């Protein structure tokens, strides 16, 4: 198992150091400073949870991040965010709307986002963040964890010991009409009347 390395932020407060780990790599340290020197990367946030609960989960084999980068832990005082790096060329304020208009691009990345969230949600209480939650700097994520601490802890308390389930339904309209007609002639009459009515 790889060992966690905390990098001092330089402000003398090692407790606020970002804790990061290279997913699936042995003994590799991951640096999470936000954008690189060329300003080409930002920080994508998947979910937030209690630091003590999330930290051991980075010893597990982690799913791939949304853009193939490592899934990392960015820790605050008591809460931690599950994050990865993403290119601003795709996730910047101007670029992202056009990317989201591409259904195939969006579907692929939404699935990756969900896999990362599910990895942690199956093992600990986490607050999932909306798909496409981007911060330009590590410090912005840390500030979010501090400013929303009470709100996030309240949600985590409600989620403790619970699971999130999604339900998708599809229907064959012709078959539904047949079943409705079989169950209730009155409903069939109402459906036929509605279908025969002019719009409006």
SULFEN-V759010 format. One record per helix or strand of 3 or more residues. SS is the DSSP state (hx for helix, st for strand). FROM is the first residue (numbers start at 1). LEN is the number of residues. Records with the same first field share a line. If there is no record, write none. Layout:
BEGIN
SS=FROM-LEN + FROM-LEN
END
This chain:
BEGIN
st=5-3 + 18-3 + 41-10 + 72-4 + 79-9 + 126-3
hx=14-3 + 51-9 + 88-4 + 96-5 + 103-19 + 138-10 + 149-11 + 173-11 + 185-12
END
